[in-house]
């Protein structure tokens, strides 16, 4: 599973990365978490506001920090699909 945090490195982006890492750890799943800070690459996902969360190339949310439970739900959905 691949998780991407879209953002330029602001405080919200860091909080989203932290929440994603905690969700992955709590679920005990394997995932690669990377940051995408290049604006051109972020725009390729049609994300106009950061932070953004992408799981396996699917944009899950942007412009806000989802709760850890939301992230876990998306991760579980990916695991059972």
N, C-alpha and C positions, 0 to 999 in steps of 0.2 A: 504494500500500500504506500502511496506517495502523497504526502501532504505538503502543500505550498502555502506559505504566508506571503501575501502580496502587500508590499508597503515599502516606504522609503526609509524605514528605521525609526519612526516616531515612537512615542511612548505607547500608543494604542497598538501598534504593530508588535511591540515587544510583549505586551500583555496577552495578545492573541497567541503568539508563539508559546508563551508560558502555559496558557490554558490548553493549547493543543498537546503540548508535551505531557502535561498532567493527565489529560484524558487518555492518551496512548498508554501511559504508565499504569493508570488505574484499570484499564481493560486488559492489560498484559498482552497487547498485540505488537506485531512488528510493523514498524512504519518508518519511512524516511521522511524527515521534516527538513524542508529547505526554505530559504527566503528568496523572494524575487523582488529585487529593488530597482531594476531597470524599468523606467516609466513606459518605454515602448513595449516591453514584454508584458507589463501589467495591463496595458491597453489592449493587447491581443486577447485578453480574457473578457473584454467589454466591461471592465471594472473602472468606474469613474471616481469612486471614493475608496479610500483605504481606511483601515486594513481590509484585506480580502482573504478568504479561506477557500482553497481549492483542494479537493480530495479526488485523487485519481483523475485529474484533468476536468473535474466537474466543479464549477463555482457553487459553493454552498451559501455564502453570504459575503456581503461587503458593506462598508460604511459604518459598521458597528462591531462590537466585540460580542460574539455569541457566548452564552453561558457554557460552562464545561459540560453540563448535562446535554445541551444541544449538540455539542461536538461529539459527545459519546454516542448519542443517537445516530448521528450521521455515520460514525465509524462502525457502529453495530450493523447498520443497514448495509454497509459495504461488505461486512463480514458474512452476512447471511444471504446476500444476493448471489 
